[in-house]
């Protein structure tokens, strides 16, 4: 149906006035009403009555005589049809008319409702006063007619065609027959449920004079979940107070002691509506927000129904500048939350979805938040409420950071629901322009948002084109911030928020001047790139070296001055001095060959390109394999000549270890082996690298050690020629290797089902075993099937991180299949008082694995991250290659991970790992330079931090541990719990479905 406005007046025309006008009117009407046979051609009736044709109902008796007396040819009618029922009848032909006289007094208004029955017609409704002056004229389904003439008033219904009609006429201010509409509290309840049928498209709701506050919020939902109606509020005179036209909500201001009528008006669809009104006045019962501090904790709600709602009350000074927003990063498409703000006068300051609201000038505000687009899945909304400025200026959280439009250095952090913004102040003049380039860890299309706020032009949700920040399409996120010539000079606030990006979200950003700079910006220049090659079909991490490099510097691969890829590079990190920039270069659509590295848009200007600097190689063949677990067996011990000569390994020395065709490992088809490598009594600090035989030693480490330390680490290493190489970097050392399984191509063997890291054992508190330390020779039998989501049967092996806690003496732990003899191997070596972890992949018998302590007493902890069975994900070796190093900015921002801090790493689609289908990655994780004893947890990005540990360390220690971490969105997260520490991660392979 069309919109539903107040009745429109006809165009003015000259007409007789007074009694003559009424005579002319009635003669004209009766001439239309009378047919050629001289009988009335319209019948009116009340619901449920049946009258023969040409016979008027008691409600309307039009005269059939051509000679009429003024006032006697219109049938008496009522103006309370919501109580008495609509007027109905049938027109015999187009142009027929019916005249009804109403008892309505001057100064009132009329609700005119045209609701024809099925197959009926919609008559034109024209209202005249007693002098013949037209009051209004309409064919709309619902209209309001204001009566300004002299009573009595007549309504003439004129037929557009033959057919039945039904009209409802209700005097404004009269709520007889209207359903009482009570006020409701915030939450998920509603006030009244109202049906609209195909033939009845309006319903009247009554709000008593003492039943409302001075400001209220209207909302409704319906069965079809479509916007097919509106709620319109009118006072006694018929003046529209407010309406939900264009949406399902409206904020309305009420006059105390006045009754109102609310009309639910449909658009032609049968539906059932739940309507609600809630108090948003200064008397509203609303809680205080979690914080008013800029960047402080958000207030979080979960909406579980379409009408669910919450409200907050904020007290302020009139000079305060407030920021309000509601974020719903996890909401399904089409769902979210609507936020509105009402000031102390009851005026709606703003109503928004997904953007911020700026408010000032009131002593208090009611902030309401409503579910939007609810479709059965709970909607989590995070509400930000900040006092961003006062009469003294911008908040201290902003003035603590000063940036310049001439550019500003790298700023990094992590947005969480406890740290929700970064704010800085910036002195701007008219006609200045700068870019904010950044990186972020969100895995959705949403990015952090940058806003520029004026101290002199602050309010509303609209964009002030004199100053603004606009999103660009450079890198992972970028914004162009500017002032025009009409902008005020002064101190602005630069605010960065997570917006609709999922939290926690890490960010790094820097400012680069574009216009109005005190010093003109310098062109980026390139001098080299490393590494200088990488495979096709992936994104390869490279480090660009040069000058004036920023997070906004992009490069492309080109050949013969033609771009080779449709995808420009994406920034990862940049050095503070702008001399090195880590980027990911896409080779998805690039054929193997040698290419120039070029800054796009520079036309090969000097310094902006490197000729033939990068070689794209053929992608290595991916050979997925399944695990064949074996009882842990010693393959290497240089102390006694097992697997290699009986001699210590010197600096730069390499042990070539044959791993196929021995101890039950097949002679062919083996793609990788799983073995626990132990360094024994090194003469100095150093590290060991384990890699495929015959390859150049990669720039990674598997075991880091200190002088005289005996320390193990599990490795999963690709096998070439049936052999793996172990290289010692410094000093002399003995090496021991115990193999616990191998991967081979084919349908036999086991596949991995990743599990969110879960604690299965902790003898300190009785988890999984009695609450007691494990003595010398003691064995803990740990049930690993039928618990925490692991199946009760069919499990061939489990992946678990085992930690020894505060042993009373030096010793080791052996983990092996239940019921088997204790093998002559070690999984975890430790010294007195040390807390140290190691990953194990151990065969399972009878659903149980055994953990044996060799000497002293010790507490044992075990965290499971997956199990092997006939179904699941297969393993593909990759690398080893370094993906993360926070010391240099490889894979993530430069800088240590602080206490309670996180750093996440993109693994999907990087350095040969597929962009989809990956269920877990195998990473060798190293911490270095910790300032305090702590532990690191590695877990799937986008999931809550689990109560487990992967890597325990002491102050100043460099230590490694292998992790098998599930992947759910292409990233993994590393969380540090105390002090500051650098994190390094080397890829050994991945599991895919």
Secondary structure, DSSP 4 states (H G I P E B T S, - for coil): ----PSPBPPPP-----HHHHHHHHHHHHHHHHB-TTSSB-EEEE-TT----TT---TT------SS--TTSSSEE--SBHHHH--EEEEESSTT-EEEEEE-PPTT-EEEEEE-PPTT----EEEEE-TTS-EEEEE-SSEEEEE--SPSSEEEEEE-SSSEEEEEEEEETT--TTPEE---B-SSS--SEEEEE-SS--EEEEEE-TTS--SEEEEEEEETT-S--EEEEEE-TT--EEEE-TTSS-EEEE--TT--EEEEEEESS--EEEEEEEEE-STT---EEPS--STT-PPEEEEE-STT-EEEEEEE--TT-EEEEEEE-TTPPTT-EEEEEEEETTS-EEEEESSS-EEEES-SEEEEEEEEES--SS-EEEEEEEEEEEETTEE-HHHHTSEEETTEEEEEEEEE-SSS-EEEEEEEE-SS-EEEEEEEE--SSS---EEEEE-SSS--BSS--TTEEEEE--SSSEEEEEEE-TTSPPEEEEEEEE-TTS-SSEEEEEEEEEEES-SSPPPPPEEEEEES-EEESSSEEEEEEEEES--TT---EEEETTEE--SS--EEEEE-TTSSEEEEEEE-TT--SEEEEEE-TTSTT-TTSEEEEEEEEEPPPPP--BEEEEEEEEEEEETTTTBSS-SS-B-TT-EEEEE-SSSTT--SS-EEEEEEEEEEES-SSSEEEEEEETTSPPPS--SEEE-TT--EEEEEEEE-BTTEEEEEE-SS-BEEEEEEEEEEESSSSSBEEEEEEEEEEEETTTTBSS-SS-B-TT-EEEEE-SSSTT--SS---EEEEEEEEES-SSSEEEEEEETTSPPPS--SEEE-TT--EEEEEEEE-BTTEEEEEE-SS-BEEEEEEEEEEESSSBEEEEEEEEEEEETTTTBSS-SS-B-TT-EEEEE-TTBTT--SSSEEEEEEEEEEES-SS-EEEEEEETTSPPPS--SEEE-TT--EEEEEEEE-SSSEEEEEE-SS-BEEEEEEEEEEE-
